[in-house]
Amino acid sequence: MITIERKILNVKIQNVYFANGEFENDSTAQVKAFSHSFVPKKNLRTLETLQFDLTKDDNELLMAMQKTTRRQIRRAEEQELDHIIIENPTDHDLVEFQNFYNQFAKNKKTHTCNSFHMKTMKLLREKNALLLTYIKSEDQVFCYRVYILDGTLAMNLYSASHFRMADSPELKRLLGQANRYLVWLCILFLKEKGYKLYDMGGLSYDENIRRFKLGFGGEIVPVYWGYEANSIIGALVLQIRNWKMAWATAREIQ
């Protein structure tokens, strides 16, 4: 389990990752934000995620994948691709990732990695709980993956590829292969480090993303996420958040 804390407008917020049955409410935080909790609680929502048992041998994990995924990994192995692993990323490393990710997000029309998310990664880094990896060929980065680590479980926090920006079928094919190859290389690296579980970070409702993830095999399991207020101020903060979310959703519908 990993916890980080920050203050926003003098309200103390604690983020809790991978809460388990031994979790105790020993923080003075006015708001608790749970991500990938293994403990169902009244105010938390259920999320499907995909996990892999890293105690299995390499061949067993590989053979559990769909044939297409295995084939693309094999094709990527034939390319001159470099796998970069950064176990203690610098601020510069994080900015490089942010720039790459935000290009991806802009093209996909999804949320960008903003200053709040950068702060989250820096707080995780302080706990030795952040891993940054990418695939490149010469000076061109093809794809990134960022993980949260707790010594036993590794969860994919961010992934990004410029697949949609590729201007030729050949480059699209190579980027697709590199993206799958990166997942596989990270699995092997984490196995070697003694991790027991690899978590894809949730199963998307986007059919393309869901299909990509399920191509690796694994087991679909429930996890829980959401917020808890530990004070009147905390409850007010969450109510304001809910109003803002409802307003933003209404605007999107219009």
Secondary structure as a PSIPRED ss2 file (coil, helix, strand):
# PSIPRED VFORMAT (PSIPRED V4.0)

   1 M C   1.000  0.000  0.000
   2 I E   0.000  0.000  1.000
   3 T E   0.000  0.000  1.000
   4 I E   0.000  0.000  1.000
   5 E E   0.000  0.000  1.000
   6 R E   0.000  0.000  1.000
   7 K E   0.000  0.000  1.000
   8 I E   0.000  0.000  1.000
   9 L C   1.000  0.000  0.000
  10 N C   1.000  0.000  0.000
  11 V E   0.000  0.000  1.000
  12 K E   0.000  0.000  1.000
  13 I E   0.000  0.000  1.000
  14 Q E   0.000  0.000  1.000
  15 N E   0.000  0.000  1.000
  16 V E   0.000  0.000  1.000
  17 Y E   0.000  0.000  1.000
  18 F C   1.000  0.000  0.000
  19 A C   1.000  0.000  0.000
  20 N C   1.000  0.000  0.000
  21 G C   1.000  0.000  0.000
  22 E C   1.000  0.000  0.000
  23 F C   1.000  0.000  0.000
  24 E C   1.000  0.000  0.000
  25 N C   1.000  0.000  0.000
  26 D C   1.000  0.000  0.000
  27 S C   1.000  0.000  0.000
  28 T C   1.000  0.000  0.000
  29 A C   1.000  0.000  0.000
  30 Q C   1.000  0.000  0.000
  31 V E   0.000  0.000  1.000
  32 K E   0.000  0.000  1.000
  33 A E   0.000  0.000  1.000
  34 F E   0.000  0.000  1.000
  35 S E   0.000  0.000  1.000
  36 H E   0.000  0.000  1.000
  37 S E   0.000  0.000  1.000
  38 F C   1.000  0.000  0.000
  39 V C   1.000  0.000  0.000
  40 P C   1.000  0.000  0.000
  41 K C   1.000  0.000  0.000
  42 K C   1.000  0.000  0.000
  43 N C   1.000  0.000  0.000
  44 L E   0.000  0.000  1.000
  45 R E   0.000  0.000  1.000
  46 T E   0.000  0.000  1.000
  47 L E   0.000  0.000  1.000
  48 E E   0.000  0.000  1.000
  49 T E   0.000  0.000  1.000
  50 L E   0.000  0.000  1.000
  51 Q E   0.000  0.000  1.000
  52 F E   0.000  0.000  1.000
  53 D E   0.000  0.000  1.000
  54 L C   1.000  0.000  0.000
  55 T C   1.000  0.000  0.000
  56 K C   1.000  0.000  0.000
  57 D C   1.000  0.000  0.000
  58 D H   0.000  1.000  0.000
  59 N H   0.000  1.000  0.000
  60 E H   0.000  1.000  0.000
  61 L H   0.000  1.000  0.000
  62 L H   0.000  1.000  0.000
  63 M H   0.000  1.000  0.000
  64 A C   1.000  0.000  0.000
  65 M C   1.000  0.000  0.000
  66 Q C   1.000  0.000  0.000
  67 K H   0.000  1.000  0.000
  68 T H   0.000  1.000  0.000
  69 T H   0.000  1.000  0.000
  70 R H   0.000  1.000  0.000
  71 R H   0.000  1.000  0.000
  72 Q H   0.000  1.000  0.000
  73 I H   0.000  1.000  0.000
  74 R H   0.000  1.000  0.000
  75 R H   0.000  1.000  0.000
  76 A H   0.000  1.000  0.000
  77 E H   0.000  1.000  0.000
  78 E C   1.000  0.000  0.000
  79 Q C   1.000  0.000  0.000
  80 E C   1.000  0.000  0.000
  81 L C   1.000  0.000  0.000
  82 D E   0.000  0.000  1.000
  83 H E   0.000  0.000  1.000
  84 I E   0.000  0.000  1.000
  85 I E   0.000  0.000  1.000
  86 I E   0.000  0.000  1.000
  87 E C   1.000  0.000  0.000
  88 N C   1.000  0.000  0.000
  89 P C   1.000  0.000  0.000
  90 T C   1.000  0.000  0.000
  91 D H   0.000  1.000  0.000
  92 H H   0.000  1.000  0.000
  93 D H   0.000  1.000  0.000
  94 L H   0.000  1.000  0.000
  95 V H   0.000  1.000  0.000
  96 E H   0.000  1.000  0.000
  97 F H   0.000  1.000  0.000
  98 Q H   0.000  1.000  0.000
  99 N H   0.000  1.000  0.000
 100 F H   0.000  1.000  0.000
 101 Y H   0.000  1.000  0.000
 102 N H   0.000  1.000  0.000
 103 Q H   0.000  1.000  0.000
 104 F H   0.000  1.000  0.000
 105 A H   0.000  1.000  0.000
 106 K H   0.000  1.000  0.000
 107 N H   0.000  1.000  0.000
 108 K H   0.000  1.000  0.000
 109 K C   1.000  0.000  0.000
 110 T C   1.000  0.000  0.000
 111 H C   1.000  0.000  0.000
 112 T C   1.000  0.000  0.000
 113 C C   1.000  0.000  0.000
 114 N C   1.000  0.000  0.000
 115 S H   0.000  1.000  0.000
 116 F H   0.000  1.000  0.000
 117 H H   0.000  1.000  0.000
 118 M H   0.000  1.000  0.000
 119 K H   0.000  1.000  0.000
 120 T H   0.000  1.000  0.000
 121 M H   0.000  1.000  0.000
 122 K H   0.000  1.000  0.000
 123 L H   0.000  1.000  0.000
 124 L H   0.000  1.000  0.000
 125 R H   0.000  1.000  0.000
 126 E H   0.000  1.000  0.000
 127 K C   1.000  0.000  0.000
 128 N C   1.000  0.000  0.000
 129 A C   1.000  0.000  0.000
 130 L E   0.000  0.000  1.000
 131 L E   0.000  0.000  1.000
 132 L E   0.000  0.000  1.000
 133 T E   0.000  0.000  1.000
 134 Y E   0.000  0.000  1.000
 135 I E   0.000  0.000  1.000
 136 K E   0.000  0.000  1.000
 137 S E   0.000  0.000  1.000
 138 E C   1.000  0.000  0.000
 139 D C   1.000  0.000  0.000
 140 Q E   0.000  0.000  1.000
 141 V E   0.000  0.000  1.000
 142 F E   0.000  0.000  1.000
 143 C E   0.000  0.000  1.000
 144 Y E   0.000  0.000  1.000
 145 R E   0.000  0.000  1.000
 146 V E   0.000  0.000  1.000
 147 Y E   0.000  0.000  1.000
 148 I E   0.000  0.000  1.000
 149 L E   0.000  0.000  1.000
 150 D C   1.000  0.000  0.000
 151 G C   1.000  0.000  0.000
 152 T C   1.000  0.000  0.000
 153 L E   0.000  0.000  1.000
 154 A E   0.000  0.000  1.000
 155 M E   0.000  0.000  1.000
 156 N E   0.000  0.000  1.000
 157 L E   0.000  0.000  1.000
 158 Y E   0.000  0.000  1.000
 159 S E   0.000  0.000  1.000
 160 A E   0.000  0.000  1.000
 161 S E   0.000  0.000  1.000
 162 H C   1.000  0.000  0.000
 163 F H   0.000  1.000  0.000
 164 R H   0.000  1.000  0.000
 165 M H   0.000  1.000  0.000
 166 A C   1.000  0.000  0.000
 167 D C   1.000  0.000  0.000
 168 S C   1.000  0.000  0.000
 169 P H   0.000  1.000  0.000
 170 E H   0.000  1.000  0.000
 171 L H   0.000  1.000  0.000
 172 K H   0.000  1.000  0.000
 173 R H   0.000  1.000  0.000
 174 L H   0.000  1.000  0.000
 175 L H   0.000  1.000  0.000
 176 G H   0.000  1.000  0.000
 177 Q H   0.000  1.000  0.000
 178 A H   0.000  1.000  0.000
 179 N H   0.000  1.000  0.000
 180 R H   0.000  1.000  0.000
 181 Y H   0.000  1.000  0.000
 182 L H   0.000  1.000  0.000
 183 V H   0.000  1.000  0.000
 184 W H   0.000  1.000  0.000
 185 L H   0.000  1.000  0.000
 186 C H   0.000  1.000  0.000
 187 I H   0.000  1.000  0.000
 188 L H   0.000  1.000  0.000
 189 F H   0.000  1.000  0.000
 190 L H   0.000  1.000  0.000
 191 K H   0.000  1.000  0.000
 192 E H   0.000  1.000  0.000
 193 K C   1.000  0.000  0.000
 194 G C   1.000  0.000  0.000
 195 Y C   1.000  0.000  0.000
 196 K C   1.000  0.000  0.000
 197 L E   0.000  0.000  1.000
 198 Y E   0.000  0.000  1.000
 199 D E   0.000  0.000  1.000
 200 M C   1.000  0.000  0.000
 201 G C   1.000  0.000  0.000
 202 G C   1.000  0.000  0.000
 203 L C   1.000  0.000  0.000
 204 S C   1.000  0.000  0.000
 205 Y C   1.000  0.000  0.000
 206 D C   1.000  0.000  0.000
 207 E H   0.000  1.000  0.000
 208 N H   0.000  1.000  0.000
 209 I H   0.000  1.000  0.000
 210 R H   0.000  1.000  0.000
 211 R H   0.000  1.000  0.000
 212 F H   0.000  1.000  0.000
 213 K H   0.000  1.000  0.000
 214 L H   0.000  1.000  0.000
 215 G C   1.000  0.000  0.000
 216 F C   1.000  0.000  0.000
 217 G C   1.000  0.000  0.000
 218 G C   1.000  0.000  0.000
 219 E E   0.000  0.000  1.000
 220 I E   0.000  0.000  1.000
 221 V E   0.000  0.000  1.000
 222 P E   0.000  0.000  1.000
 223 V E   0.000  0.000  1.000
 224 Y E   0.000  0.000  1.000
 225 W E   0.000  0.000  1.000
 226 G E   0.000  0.000  1.000
 227 Y E   0.000  0.000  1.000
 228 E E   0.000  0.000  1.000
 229 A E   0.000  0.000  1.000
 230 N C   1.000  0.000  0.000
 231 S C   1.000  0.000  0.000
 232 I H   0.000  1.000  0.000
 233 I H   0.000  1.000  0.000
 234 G H   0.000  1.000  0.000
 235 A H   0.000  1.000  0.000
 236 L H   0.000  1.000  0.000
 237 V H   0.000  1.000  0.000
 238 L H   0.000  1.000  0.000
 239 Q H   0.000  1.000  0.000
 240 I H   0.000  1.000  0.000
 241 R H   0.000  1.000  0.000
 242 N H   0.000  1.000  0.000
 243 W H   0.000  1.000  0.000
 244 K H   0.000  1.000  0.000
 245 M H   0.000  1.000  0.000
 246 A H   0.000  1.000  0.000
 247 W H   0.000  1.000  0.000
 248 A H   0.000  1.000  0.000
 249 T H   0.000  1.000  0.000
 250 A H   0.000  1.000  0.000
 251 R H   0.000  1.000  0.000
 252 E H   0.000  1.000  0.000
 253 I H   0.000  1.000  0.000
 254 Q C   1.000  0.000  0.000
